Amino acid sequence: MTPLIYLLLCIVFTSIGQVLLKIGSRSKYGGIMTYLNTYTVCGYLSLFLVTIFSVLALKGFELKLLYVLMSLNFVLIMGLSKIVLGEPVTGRKIIATVLICLGIVIFNL
């Protein structure tokens, strides 16, 4: 696979992992079961995969560019949190998303 595919996988799996951790944090069980429920474990596994994919993506991207592009996961997280968790998309979140996208464009000029 190409480094671009690994970068996209990093963005997707980071977003999925964060949403899974949020769902897992809502566990009705307290204590250690908050960390051992299915959603939390899958969230951590997803973030572990991100570590592997980011190492592979570094073969084709400079470090600073990779992490600038990975900020797109915030945009995806906002969308997933709306779809999966039913969280509201406020004006502030939209402005923040636009600023992230503008930052990426300006960085790459």
C-alpha positions, 0 to 999 in steps of 0.5 A: 500500500502507498503512504497515502493509504496509510495516512487515510487509515490513520485518520479513519482509525483515529476517529473511530477509536475516539468515538469508541472510547467515548461510547465505552466511557458511558459504561453503566459499570464502574471501576475497572469495567470502564476500561474492559468493556468491548467499546473501550478495548476496541477503541484502544485496538483502533488506536494501536493500529493507528500507531502502526499505520503512522509508522508506515505513512512516515515512509512517504511523508515528512513528519510535520506534513503527516501530523498537519494532515492528520488533523483532519481526524478532528473533522471526521470525529465531528461528523462521526460524533453527530452520526453515531453519538447524536452530538450537536454540530454547533457554529463553533464546531463548524468554525473550528473545522473551517479553521483546521481546513484553512490551516492545512491549505495555508501550511501546504502553500 
